[in-house]
Amino acid sequence: MRKNMTFLCALLLVGAASMMTAGAQAKPTLAVFVVGSDNTLVTPLTTALGNNLTSSGRYTLTSVSISGKLTELQNTYAAGGGSSINRDALATWGREKGISAICLVVDDKKGNDHLFSAQLIDTKDSKLDGRGSYVRTNVAGGDATRVALALTKQLEGPGRVARGDAAQQQQKWFEPEMVLVEKGSFQMGCDDNNCSSDGREKPLHTVTLTKNFYMGKFEITRAQWLAVMAGHSTLANLGGFKGDDQLPIESVSYADITGADGFLERLNKLTGKSYRLPTEAEWEYAVRGGQHKSPYKYSGSDNASEVAWFGVGSTSVVGRKKPNALGIYDMCGNVWEVVADKHGAYSSAAQTDPTGPTTGNYYILRGGAYSSPVSTDCRLYVRSTSTGTPIDRRDNYIGFRVALTAQ
């Protein structure tokens, strides 16, 4: 009986050991490929990404030699660019090699600008488990750690792609962060002694907004623009300041944003939502703090330097100054923001959900910009020049944020 018990225990131990071995072997394996025209980045970026993506224990790096496949992918890229790399074929190769996941990074370099696009591919079905993008100027091998960190944060965070029904509900990584603005009434226009001499900010008048809406927490960034507009024949790589992908996109016109195959149309197709430009009334209500009715000259402070970038030589990464009462950043300074309204004079009559004039090709800009020489250009009520901006005008101080009607 004791021999039988010993034999049974041995079987259980062997079984447990087998299960532990199987569990250890079951950890998904990962291969990392970096392709592009700058070979100095391949090795350090591959190493950094591999370290980042395996540090959580989710993956282990594959022991399969990938040098031959890397050469093949590099040649394919050189012949036709990143879009010529067939994801299904790459997943099939990985599946045949027993590799569970593949991280593919393509570095599309134009001049000194690098646009890194990352995909995390599940080889089982060739679907994406994550995606990311990062833009930077004058990248060297020593910058690989920063690039890898930015891509990893997206691949493992907001860039993670949900499977099944949840995929319809998960926010895409490039989708704007939004802040709820509850409906209400406010006094719109100039309310102090520093109004514009041409009277474009007068008269002060009552506006009532009858619907809750969402306002973009930040100005639309270069990363968001480049991701949404990728592949567009003329609008894919706009912007004058390209040093960081978290700078606000600028040098984009009203037509670029709202026109056929423009940013909003593409964003709404990608997300299934109905993003739009805010009306001028929504913009001013939000900058004043909505129902909070903040008593400040600027968006969240009487000290412009706390909340606005102005009187400087270039834009700044979004979100570096203090937010306003609603938690919205950079509504004063950084870039002038295009709104939905055509330019027109205010009325003294009370208005409900105003949308501006119905005719004209000039649109209102709000908020001031980095190039505004003095802080008075960044006050809550300041409207751009007496004529606004033409529908197709691009300047490196003009950007935008988006709004969304609450359901």
C-alpha positions in Angstrom: 0.0 0.0 0.0 2.8 2.3 0.9 4.5 1.6 -2.5 1.3 2.4 -4.3 1.0 5.7 -2.3 4.6 6.6 -3.1 4.0 5.8 -6.8 0.9 8.0 -6.7 2.7 10.9 -5.1 5.5 10.5 -7.7 2.8 10.7 -10.5 1.3 13.8 -8.9 4.7 15.5 -8.6 5.5 14.6 -12.2 2.2 15.9 -13.3 2.6 19.1 -11.3 6.1 19.6 -12.7 4.7 19.0 -16.2 2.0 21.6 -15.7 4.6 24.1 -14.4 6.8 23.5 -17.4 3.8 23.8 -19.8 2.8 27.0 -18.0 6.3 28.4 -18.4 6.4 27.4 -22.1 3.0 28.9 -22.6 4.2 32.5 -22.1 3.8 34.3 -25.4 7.0 34.8 -27.4 7.7 38.2 -29.0 9.8 39.2 -32.0 10.7 42.9 -32.6 11.3 44.4 -36.1 12.4 48.0 -36.8 12.7 49.0 -40.4 13.4 52.3 -42.1 16.0 54.4 -43.9 18.1 55.2 -40.8 20.1 52.0 -39.9 21.7 53.6 -36.9 18.3 53.3 -35.0 17.6 49.7 -35.8 19.6 48.0 -33.1 19.2 50.3 -30.2 15.4 50.8 -30.8 14.9 47.0 -31.2 16.7 46.4 -28.0 14.8 49.1 -26.1 11.4 47.9 -27.3 12.2 44.3 -26.5 13.2 45.2 -23.0 10.1 47.4 -22.5 7.6 44.9 -23.8 9.0 42.0 -21.9 9.6 43.8 -18.6 6.0 43.3 -17.4 6.2 39.5 -17.9 3.6 39.5 -20.6 6.0 38.3 -23.3 9.4 36.6 -23.5 11.7 37.4 -26.4 11.8 34.7 -29.0 15.0 32.6 -29.5 14.3 32.2 -33.2 16.7 34.0 -35.4 15.0 36.9 -37.1 17.9 38.4 -39.0 16.8 36.9 -42.3 13.3 38.2 -41.9 14.6 41.7 -40.9 16.6 41.9 -44.1 13.5 40.9 -46.1 11.4 43.5 -44.4 14.0 46.2 -44.8 14.2 45.4 -48.6 10.4 45.5 -48.9 10.4 48.8 -47.1 13.1 50.3 -49.3 11.2 49.2 -52.4 7.8 50.4 -51.4 7.6 52.1 -48.0 6.0 50.9 -44.8 2.6 50.3 -46.5 4.1 47.6 -48.7 4.8 45.3 -45.7 2.1 42.7 -45.6 0.9 42.2 -42.1 -0.9 38.9 -42.8 2.3 37.5 -44.4 4.4 38.6 -41.5 1.9 37.0 -39.0 2.0 33.8 -41.0 5.7 33.7 -40.9 5.7 34.2 -37.1 3.0 31.5 -36.6 5.1 29.0 -38.6 8.1 29.9 -36.4 6.1 29.5 -33.2 6.2 33.2 -32.4 3.1 34.5 -30.6 3.4 38.2 -31.3 5.4 40.6 -33.5 6.1 44.2 -32.8 6.7 46.0 -36.1 8.0 49.6 -36.1 8.3 51.5 -39.4 10.3 54.7 -39.4 9.1 56.9 -42.3 11.8 59.6 -42.4 11.2 62.7 -44.4 14.1 65.2 -44.3 15.0 65.5 -40.6 11.5 64.4 -39.5 10.9 60.8 -38.2 7.4 59.4 -38.0 7.5 56.1 -36.1 4.5 53.9 -36.5 4.2 50.8 -34.3 2.0 47.7 -34.6 1.7 44.8 -32.1 0.5 41.9 -34.1 -1.0 38.7 -32.8 0.3 36.0 -35.1 -2.6 33.6 -34.4 -5.0 35.7 -36.5 -2.8 38.6 -37.7 -5.0 41.1 -35.9 -3.6 44.1 -34.0 -3.2 43.9 -30.2 -1.9 47.5 -30.1 -0.6 50.4 -32.1 1.3 53.6 -31.6 2.9 56.6 -33.3 5.7 59.0 -32.4 7.1 62.0 -34.3 10.5 63.6 -33.6 13.0 65.7 -35.5 16.8 64.9 -35.7 16.6 61.5 -34.0 19.9 59.8 -33.3 20.7 56.3 -31.9 20.9 57.8 -28.4 17.2 58.8 -28.6 16.0 55.2 -29.0 15.1 54.9 -25.3 12.8 57.9 -25.5 11.1 56.7 -28.8 10.7 53.2 -27.4 9.2 54.5 -24.2 6.6 56.6 -26.1 5.7 53.7 -28.3 5.5 51.2 -25.5 3.1 53.4 -23.5 0.7 53.4 -26.4 1.1 49.7 -27.3 0.4 48.7 -23.7 -2.0 51.6 -22.8 -4.4 53.6 -24.9 -3.1 51.9 -28.0 -4.2 48.5 -26.9 -6.8 47.1 -29.2 -9.8 45.3 -27.5 -11.2 42.2 -29.1 -14.8 41.3 -29.7 -17.6 43.6 -28.7 -15.4 45.7 -26.5 -13.5 46.9 -29.6 -16.5 49.0 -30.5 -16.4 50.8 -27.1 -12.6 51.3 -26.5 -11.2 54.7 -27.3 -8.7 54.6 -30.1 -5.3 55.9 -28.9 -5.4 58.9 -31.2 -8.9 59.9 -30.2 -9.1 63.3 -28.3 -9.5 63.4 -24.6 -12.8 65.2 -23.9 -14.1 67.2 -20.9 -17.9 67.4 -20.2 -19.2 71.0 -20.2 -22.7 71.2 -18.8 -25.2 73.6 -20.4 -26.0 77.0 -19.0 -26.1 80.8 -19.6 -23.3 83.4 -19.5 -22.4 86.9 -20.5 -20.5 86.7 -23.8 -18.1 89.4 -25.0 -15.9 92.1 -23.5 -16.7 92.9 -19.9 -13.9 95.2 -18.9 -12.2 98.5 -20.1 -9.7 96.8 -22.4 -12.0 95.9 -25.3 -10.7 96.1 -28.8 -10.9 99.6 -30.3 -12.8 98.3 -33.3 -15.6 97.0 -31.1 -15.5 93.4 -32.4 -15.9 92.0 -28.9 -19.0 94.1 -28.1 -21.7 94.4 -27.1 -21.8 92.2 -24.0 -24.8 89.9 -24.5 -26.5 86.9 -22.8 -26.0 83.5 -24.4 -27.8 80.3 -23.3 -26.5 76.9 -24.4 -29.3 74.3 -24.0 -27.2 71.1 -24.6 -24.4 69.6 -22.7 -21.3 69.1 -24.8 -17.7 67.9 -24.6 -14.7 70.0 -25.3 -11.2 68.7 -26.2 -9.0 68.7 -23.1 -6.1 69.6 -25.2 -5.5 71.2 -28.6 -5.2 68.5 -31.4 -1.6 67.4 -31.4 0.7 66.5 -34.3 0.6 62.8 -33.3 -3.2 62.8 -33.6 -3.2 64.7 -36.9 -0.5 62.5 -38.4 -2.3 59.3 -37.3 -5.7 60.4 -38.6 -4.4 61.9 -41.9 -1.8 59.2 -42.7 -1.8 58.5 -46.4 -3.6 61.7 -47.4 -2.1 63.0 -50.7 -1.6 66.6 -49.5 -2.5 66.9 -45.8 -0.6 64.0 -44.2 2.3 66.0 -42.8 1.3 69.6 -42.3 2.8 71.7 -39.5 5.7 74.0 -39.2 6.9 72.9 -35.7 7.9 69.3 -35.8 10.2 68.8 -32.9 7.8 66.7 -30.8 4.6 64.8 -31.5 2.8 66.4 -28.6 3.0 69.9 -30.0 -0.3 71.3 -31.2 -0.8 70.8 -34.9 -0.7 74.1 -36.7 -0.5 75.5 -40.2 -3.9 73.8 -40.8 -6.8 75.6 -42.3 -10.6 75.5 -41.7 -10.9 73.7 -45.0 -8.2 71.1 -44.0 -10.1 70.4 -40.8 -13.7 70.3 -42.0 -13.5 69.6 -45.8 -14.1 66.4 -47.7 -11.6 63.8 -46.5 -10.4 66.3 -43.9 -9.5 65.7 -40.3 -13.0 65.6 -38.9 -14.4 63.3 -41.6 -11.5 60.9 -41.2 -11.6 61.0 -37.4 -15.4 60.3 -37.4 -15.0 57.4 -39.7 -12.3 55.9 -37.5 -14.2 56.4 -34.3 -17.9 56.2 -35.3 -18.5 59.5 -33.5 -19.4 63.0 -34.6 -16.6 65.2 -33.6 -16.8 68.8 -34.8 -15.4 72.3 -34.2 -16.9 74.1 -31.3 -19.1 77.1 -31.9 -17.7 80.4 -30.8 -20.3 80.5 -28.0 -19.3 77.0 -26.8 -15.7 78.0 -26.9 -16.1 81.1 -24.8 -18.4 79.4 -22.4 -15.8 76.6 -21.9 -12.9 79.0 -21.5 -14.8 80.9 -18.8 -15.3 77.6 -16.9 -18.9 76.8 -17.9 -21.2 76.7 -14.9 -18.2 77.5 -12.7 -18.2 81.1 -14.2 -14.6 81.6 -13.2 -13.9 85.3 -12.6 -10.5 85.5 -14.4 -9.1 87.4 -17.3 -7.6 84.3 -18.8 -8.5 80.6 -18.8 -8.1 79.7 -15.1 -6.0 82.6 -13.8 -5.5 86.4 -13.7 -1.8 85.6 -14.3 -1.4 84.9 -18.0 2.0 83.2 -17.5 0.4 80.5 -15.4 -2.0 79.3 -18.1 -0.8 80.7 -21.5 2.1 80.4 -23.8 2.6 83.9 -25.4 5.4 86.2 -26.4 7.7 83.3 -27.3 9.2 81.9 -30.5 7.3 78.6 -30.9 4.5 76.4 -29.7 4.8 74.3 -26.6 3.9 70.7 -25.8 0.2 70.7 -24.8 -0.8 70.6 -21.2 2.2 72.1 -19.6 0.5 75.1 -18.0 -2.3 75.1 -15.5 -5.8 74.1 -16.7 -9.0 76.1 -16.2 -11.8 75.3 -13.8 -13.1 72.5 -16.1 -9.7 70.9 -16.5 -9.1 72.2 -20.0 -5.6 73.2 -21.1 -4.1 75.9 -23.3 -7.3 77.7 -24.2 -5.3 80.8 -23.9 -2.0 81.0 -25.9 -0.1 78.3 -27.7 -2.1 78.5 -31.0 -5.1 80.5 -32.1 -8.0 78.0 -32.3 -10.4 77.9 -35.3 -14.0 77.7 -34.3 -17.1 76.8 -36.4 -18.5 80.3 -36.7 -18.0 82.6 -39.7 -17.0 86.1 -38.8 -19.7 88.5 -37.9 -20.6 91.3 -35.5 -22.3 90.5 -32.1 -25.9 91.4 -31.4 -27.0 92.9 -28.2 -30.1 90.6 -28.1 -30.0 87.5 -25.9 -29.2 84.4 -28.0 -29.8 80.7 -27.6 -27.3 78.2 -29.1 -25.9 80.7 -31.6 -23.9 79.4 -34.6 -22.8 82.7 -36.2 -23.5 84.1 -39.6 -24.6 81.8 -42.5 -22.6 83.5 -45.2 -18.9 84.4 -45.7 -15.6 82.7 -46.1 -13.9 84.1 -43.0 -13.8 82.2 -39.7 -13.3 83.2 -36.1 -10.0 82.4 -34.2 -10.0 82.4 -30.4 -7.5 82.3 -27.6 -4.3 84.0 -28.7 -1.1 82.2 -29.6 2.6 81.8 -28.7 3.3 84.6 -31.1 0.9 87.1 -29.4 3.4 89.7 -28.1 1.3 90.7 -25.1 -1.0 88.8 -22.7 -4.0 91.0 -23.6 -4.3 89.0 -26.9 -5.0 85.9 -24.7 -7.9 87.2 -22.7 -11.1 85.2 -22.5 -13.2 87.3 -24.9 -10.6 88.3 -27.5 -11.6 87.5 -31.1 -9.1 87.4 -33.9 -8.7 90.3 -36.3 -11.7 92.2 -37.6 -12.1 89.8 -40.5 -11.1 86.5 -38.9 -9.3 84.0 -41.1 -9.9 82.8 -44.7 -11.3 79.3 -45.2 -8.0 78.1 -46.7 -5.5 80.1 -44.6 -2.6 78.2 -43.0 -0.3 79.8 -40.5 2.1 78.4 -37.9 0.1 80.0 -35.1 -3.3 78.6 -36.1 -4.5 75.2 -34.7 -7.8 73.9 -33.2 -9.5 71.6 -30.7 -12.6 69.6 -31.2 -16.1 69.4 -29.6 -18.7 66.7 -29.3 -22.4 67.1 -28.6 -23.3 65.0 -25.5 -26.0 62.4 -26.0 
